[in-house]
Amino acid sequence: MIKKIIHICLGTLVLAAGAWITIPAKGDIPITLQTFAMLILLRCMMPLECFGSVAVYIILGLFGVPVFSRFTGGMQVLMGPTGGYILGFLLMIPVFSLIGGLWIKPKHEEFEDLSRVFNILTIGIRIFLGMLLAVCVCYLAGTIWYAKVYVNGDGALTLREAAKYTVRPFIIPEIIKLIAGYFVSRFLYFWGNAIKYAFDREE
């Protein structure tokens, strides 16, 4: 239980750190490392722990703790142009878990070796695809929020028009973060498991 709490706290800190690293961009939405941080959490944490980290992050921000981008906090940030992305972090978890978290298990002993090889070859593909779709869901949530909540509640902007401000300027940075997130999370996951295995053996 204590380990899970520590994991959740560390995940919240990683997510906040990603929000604090901000690159100015045109419009109301800055470029941050939040999606990069989320990819790390998705790969290295259990789904419930990841959900807990995001939930704590949002709750802290709502109470005014400066965990959001530009060291801001409060309800006004969540109701602002980036609120949809923040809520979209919660949606990233089940999307990645359903795709990147699937493990193929052999059904017959005679095909066990073949299944293991196939599993190893497809793990990376499924994890990357899960990350890609999770990021797409986050941007979809951000776009819907921007068009329907932030700009005008009666739908003054269509999703296509809103995407000019919420998606298009971030395509190249997001591709870079996606690739970096895949390899960095893979490295952290491998060494994290190696360290955990070493400690378990000592116990």
C-alpha positions as CSV (number, residue, x, y, z in Angstrom):
1,M,0.0,0.0,0.0
2,I,2.8,2.4,0.9
3,K,4.6,1.6,-2.3
4,K,1.5,2.4,-4.3
5,I,1.1,5.7,-2.6
6,I,4.7,6.5,-3.3
7,H,4.2,5.6,-7.0
8,I,1.2,7.8,-7.2
9,C,3.0,10.7,-5.6
10,L,6.0,10.3,-7.9
11,G,3.6,10.1,-10.9
12,T,2.0,13.3,-9.9
13,L,5.4,15.0,-9.6
14,V,6.4,13.8,-13.0
15,L,3.2,15.1,-14.6
16,A,3.6,18.5,-12.8
17,A,7.2,18.7,-14.0
18,G,6.1,18.1,-17.5
19,A,3.6,21.0,-17.2
20,W,6.2,23.4,-15.8
21,I,8.5,22.9,-18.9
22,T,6.7,25.2,-21.3
23,I,7.6,26.5,-24.7
24,P,5.6,29.6,-25.8
25,A,3.4,29.1,-28.8
26,K,1.0,31.2,-30.8
27,G,-2.5,31.4,-29.3
28,D,-3.7,30.4,-25.8
29,I,-2.2,26.9,-25.7
30,P,1.5,26.5,-24.9
31,I,3.8,23.5,-25.8
32,T,4.5,21.5,-22.7
33,L,6.0,18.1,-21.9
34,Q,2.8,16.9,-20.2
35,T,1.9,14.3,-22.9
36,F,5.5,13.1,-22.8
37,A,5.2,12.7,-19.0
38,M,1.9,10.8,-19.5
39,L,3.5,8.4,-21.9
40,I,6.1,7.7,-19.2
41,L,3.4,7.0,-16.6
42,L,1.4,4.9,-19.0
43,R,4.3,2.6,-19.7
44,C,5.9,2.4,-16.3
45,M,2.9,2.4,-13.9
46,M,-0.1,0.2,-13.3
47,P,-3.4,1.6,-14.7
48,L,-4.9,2.3,-11.3
49,E,-1.7,4.0,-10.0
50,C,-1.6,6.1,-13.2
51,F,-5.2,7.1,-12.7
52,G,-4.4,8.0,-9.1
53,S,-1.5,10.2,-10.2
54,V,-3.6,12.1,-12.7
55,A,-6.5,12.4,-10.2
56,V,-4.2,13.8,-7.5
57,Y,-2.7,16.2,-10.1
58,I,-6.1,17.6,-11.1
59,I,-7.3,17.9,-7.5
60,L,-4.1,19.7,-6.5
61,G,-4.6,22.1,-9.4
62,L,-8.2,22.7,-8.6
63,F,-7.2,23.7,-5.0
64,G,-4.8,26.3,-6.4
65,V,-1.5,24.4,-6.2
66,P,0.6,25.6,-9.2
67,V,0.9,22.2,-10.9
68,F,-0.5,23.3,-14.3
69,S,1.5,24.9,-17.1
70,R,3.2,28.3,-16.4
71,F,3.1,27.4,-12.7
72,T,-0.6,28.1,-12.4
73,G,-3.5,26.5,-10.6
74,G,-7.2,27.0,-9.8
75,M,-10.5,26.3,-11.4
76,Q,-10.0,29.0,-14.0
77,V,-7.2,27.0,-15.5
78,L,-9.2,23.9,-15.8
79,M,-12.0,25.9,-17.4
80,G,-9.6,27.6,-19.7
81,P,-8.3,26.5,-23.2
82,T,-6.1,23.7,-21.8
83,G,-8.8,22.1,-19.6
84,G,-9.8,19.5,-22.2
85,Y,-6.2,18.2,-22.4
86,I,-6.0,17.9,-18.7
87,L,-9.2,15.9,-18.5
88,G,-8.0,14.0,-21.5
89,F,-5.1,12.5,-19.5
90,L,-7.7,10.4,-17.7
91,L,-9.0,9.1,-21.0
92,M,-5.5,8.2,-22.1
93,I,-5.2,5.5,-19.4
94,P,-8.0,3.1,-20.6
95,V,-7.0,3.6,-24.2
96,F,-3.4,2.6,-23.7
97,S,-4.3,-0.2,-21.3
98,L,-6.7,-1.8,-23.8
99,I,-4.1,-1.7,-26.6
100,G,-0.6,-1.4,-25.2
101,G,-1.4,-3.5,-22.2
102,L,-2.6,-6.6,-24.0
103,W,-0.4,-9.7,-23.8
104,I,-0.7,-12.7,-26.1
105,K,-0.6,-16.0,-24.3
106,P,0.0,-19.3,-26.1
107,K,-3.0,-21.7,-26.0
108,H,-1.1,-24.8,-27.0
109,E,2.2,-26.1,-25.7
110,E,3.5,-27.0,-29.2
111,F,3.1,-23.4,-30.3
112,E,4.6,-21.9,-27.1
113,D,8.0,-21.0,-28.6
114,L,6.4,-19.5,-31.7
115,S,3.9,-17.5,-29.7
116,R,6.6,-16.2,-27.4
117,V,8.6,-14.9,-30.4
118,F,5.5,-13.4,-31.9
119,N,4.7,-11.8,-28.6
120,I,8.1,-10.2,-28.3
121,L,7.9,-8.8,-31.8
122,T,4.4,-7.3,-31.4
123,I,4.8,-5.9,-27.9
124,G,6.7,-2.8,-29.1
125,I,4.2,-2.3,-31.9
126,R,1.2,-2.5,-29.6
127,I,2.8,-0.3,-27.0
128,F,3.6,2.4,-29.6
129,L,0.1,2.1,-31.2
130,G,-1.4,2.4,-27.7
131,M,0.6,5.5,-27.0
132,L,-0.3,7.0,-30.4
133,L,-4.0,6.5,-29.9
134,A,-3.9,7.7,-26.3
135,V,-2.3,11.0,-27.5
136,C,-5.0,11.3,-30.2
137,V,-7.7,10.8,-27.7
138,C,-6.2,13.5,-25.5
139,Y,-6.1,15.9,-28.4
140,L,-9.6,15.1,-29.3
141,A,-10.7,15.9,-25.8
142,G,-8.8,19.1,-25.9
143,T,-10.3,20.1,-29.2
144,I,-13.9,19.4,-28.1
145,W,-13.3,21.3,-24.9
146,Y,-11.8,24.3,-26.8
147,A,-14.7,24.4,-29.3
148,K,-17.7,23.7,-27.0
149,V,-16.7,24.9,-23.6
150,Y,-13.9,27.5,-23.7
151,V,-14.7,29.5,-26.8
152,N,-18.4,29.4,-26.7
153,G,-20.9,27.1,-25.1
154,D,-23.3,27.2,-28.1
155,G,-20.7,25.8,-30.4
156,A,-19.5,28.9,-32.3
157,L,-16.5,26.9,-33.5
158,T,-16.7,23.6,-35.4
159,L,-14.2,20.9,-34.4
160,R,-12.3,21.4,-37.7
161,E,-11.9,25.1,-37.0
162,A,-10.9,24.4,-33.4
163,A,-8.3,21.9,-34.6
164,K,-6.4,24.8,-36.2
165,Y,-5.6,26.0,-32.7
166,T,-5.6,22.8,-30.7
167,V,-3.9,20.3,-33.0
168,R,-2.2,21.7,-36.0
169,P,0.5,23.8,-34.2
170,F,1.5,20.8,-32.1
171,I,1.8,17.9,-34.7
172,I,5.5,18.1,-35.1
173,P,6.3,18.6,-31.4
174,E,4.0,15.8,-30.5
175,I,5.6,13.4,-33.0
176,I,8.9,14.1,-31.3
177,K,7.5,13.6,-27.8
178,L,5.8,10.4,-28.9
179,I,9.0,8.9,-30.2
180,A,11.0,10.1,-27.3
181,G,8.4,8.9,-24.8
182,Y,8.4,5.4,-26.3
183,F,12.2,5.0,-26.0
184,V,12.6,6.7,-22.7
185,S,9.7,4.8,-21.1
186,R,11.1,1.6,-22.5
187,F,14.5,2.3,-20.9
188,L,12.9,3.3,-17.5
189,Y,10.6,0.3,-17.6
190,F,13.5,-2.1,-18.2
191,W,15.8,-0.7,-15.5
192,G,12.9,-0.3,-13.1
193,N,12.1,-4.0,-13.4
194,A,15.8,-4.9,-13.1
195,I,16.2,-2.9,-9.9
196,K,13.0,-4.3,-8.5
197,Y,14.1,-7.9,-9.3
198,A,17.5,-7.3,-7.6
199,F,15.8,-6.0,-4.4
200,D,13.3,-8.9,-4.4
201,R,16.1,-11.4,-4.6
202,E,17.9,-9.8,-1.7
203,E,14.7,-10.1,0.4
